[in-house]
Amino acid sequence: MRAEQAPRPEPEAAARLSHWIGGRAVPGEGSRSGDVFDPSTGVRTHQVPVASAADVDAAVRSAAAAFPAWSRTPPVVRARVLFRFRELAEARADLLTRLITSEHGKILSDARGELTRGMEVVEFACGIPQLLKGEITEQVGRGVDAWSVRQPLGVVAGITPFNFPVMVPMWMWPVAIACGNTFVLKPTARPWMRSSTTRRWRR
């Protein structure tokens, strides 16, 4: 016998979210949007704009404009910025955990574990001044010395999957940022997630 499926609630008026470009909310130029649903109720809670090509270009241009100054920032100063992000995220860990649960559907313990794994990478990136040290070897050949130096690359990007919407991005951007790069994140299209971690970054 097949059980009847409960009817899905009718879509309600939902708050429209924005892209996050250059440290501020940007509504975007695209005409399409995606719905954010609460997995436990099926109720639509937010709408997320789908980026157009112009929106992507704007994000890349913003990251490119920020790169020269950020790449010249001493590694120890970049590490302090990441450490401050860590403090803010830790202080709001319960909020971020509930956000993952409400929009992805994970139980709270799994959501907290995901956040914890991501924060471990932030902590690793806080040690970047030591990790960026180069090497020099004298006399690898007659009159030949060898040396290496680690330098920022420029604008880098991350495209992340649906199953770990917080952890996987945090595997990417903390190290990229700490190394002096600027970063553009293209998150998964499902589930649509709000940009709360980027707001923590702005602070």
N, C-alpha and C positions, 0 to 999 in steps of 0.2 A: 504494500500500500504506500503510495507517495504522499508525503506530508505537504500540505499547501504552504507555499512560500509567502511570508508576510509581505504585504505591499510596501514598496519603498516610499518613504515620505516624499512629498512633492518638494522640488527645489524652492528654497527660500531666498530672499534677498541676501546676498553675501557681500562682505567687504571685498573690495578689489585691491589686490596687492600690487607691488611695483617691482621693477628690476632694481638692482643695487649697483650703481655705476659711479665711480669717482667719489665714493664716500657719501652718497646721498640716494634717496629714492627717486627713480625715474619711471614715469608711467609707460614709456615706450611708444613706438609708432605702429606696432603690429595691430591688426584688427581681430586676431584670434585670441582666445583665452581658454584656460583649463580650469575645471572645478576641483576644489579641495573638499573632500568629504570626511566626516567623522566615521571611521570604520565601524564603530560600535553601534551607531544609530542610522547610518546612511544619510544623515542630514548634511546638506551642503553648507560649508562654513565660510569659504573664501573663494575668490577667483584669482588665478594667476595669469598674467599676460604671457602670450607666446611671443618670443623675441622675433623680430623681423631681421632681415639682413642689415638694415640700417642700425638697428639696436646693437647687433653684434659688432658692427664696425665702430660704433660709439664706445662700446666697452673696451675694444682693443686699442682705440686711439687714446682713451683715458689711461689705460695701463701703460702704453708707450710713453705718454707725457710724464707719468709719475716715475718712470724707470731711471732717468739720469740722476735725479736727486736721491732716490732711495738706494740705488746701487753704490753711490758714494758715501752713504751713511755707514759709519764704522760698525762692524759686526757686533760689538758689545752693545751698541745702542739699539740695533735691530733686535738683539736678544732681550733687551729690557722691554721693548714693545710687546714681544711675544709673552714674556712673563706676566705683563699686565693683563693681556688677553686671558692667560691661564687663570689668574686671580678672579677675573670677572666671570669666566665660565664656571669655575668651581663654586663661586658664590650663588650662581643661578642654576646649579646642576639639576635641582628638582624641577624647575621650570622647563629646562631643555628636555629632561626625561619625559615629562608629561606631554610636551609638544610632539616628540617622536611617537609616543603612544597614540595621541589623538589624531595624528595625520597618517601614520604608517600602519598602526594596528598592532604593534608589538606589545607584549605585556611589559609592565614597568621594570621588572628585573632585567629583561633582555635589553630594553631601551637604555637603562643605566649602564649595563655592561658595554653596549656600543659606545656610549659617550666616554666611558672610562678608557676604552682602547684608543679612541681618538685623542684623548687628552695625553696619553702616554707619548704620542708623537710630538705634541706641542712641547712637552717636557724635554724630549730629546732635542728638539730644535732650539731650546733655550741654551743648550751647550754649544751653539754654533761657533763662537769665537775659537774654541779649541779645535773643532772639527775642520775649520777652513784653513788651518795652517798648511803651508806648502812644504816641499822637501827639497833638499839639495844634497847631491852626492859628488864629492870631488874625485877627480882622476878616474872617471869611468873608462877613459882611454888616455893615451899620452897627451897631456895638455888639454884634456876635454873634461869639463864639469857638466853635470846634468842637474837641472832643477825643474820644479813644477810649481805652479801657482793656480789657485782656484779662484775663478772670477765669475760674476753673474752673467747669465746668458741673455736676458732680456725679458720679453713678455712670454710667459708659459701658460698653458691651459690644461684643465682637467675635465674629463667627461666621465661621469660617475654612474654606477648602476642603481637599481631601485632598492636592493635588499638591505643596504646599509647606508641610508641617506645622509648620516652625519659622520660615521666612522671613516668611510672611504675618502670623502673630500678632505678629512683631516689627516689622512695618510699623505696627501699631496701638498696642500697649500702652506702648512707651517714650515716645511723644509724649503720649499721654493721661495717663500717670503724671507726666511732667515738668511738664505744664501744671497739675497740682494736682488732677486727677480721680482717682477710684478706678475699677478696671477689673474686669470679669467676662468671662472667656473661655469661649466654647462652641466647642471644637475639632471638627473633622470626626469623623464616626462611623467613617470608613474612611480610612486604617488607624487602629486604636486605637494611640495613642502614650502613652508614659509621660510623667510631668510633671517631667522632670529640670531644665528651664529654670526652673520655679517653685521648685524646691529651691535652685537657684543664687541666685534672688531672695531667698529667706528668709535666706540667709547674708549 
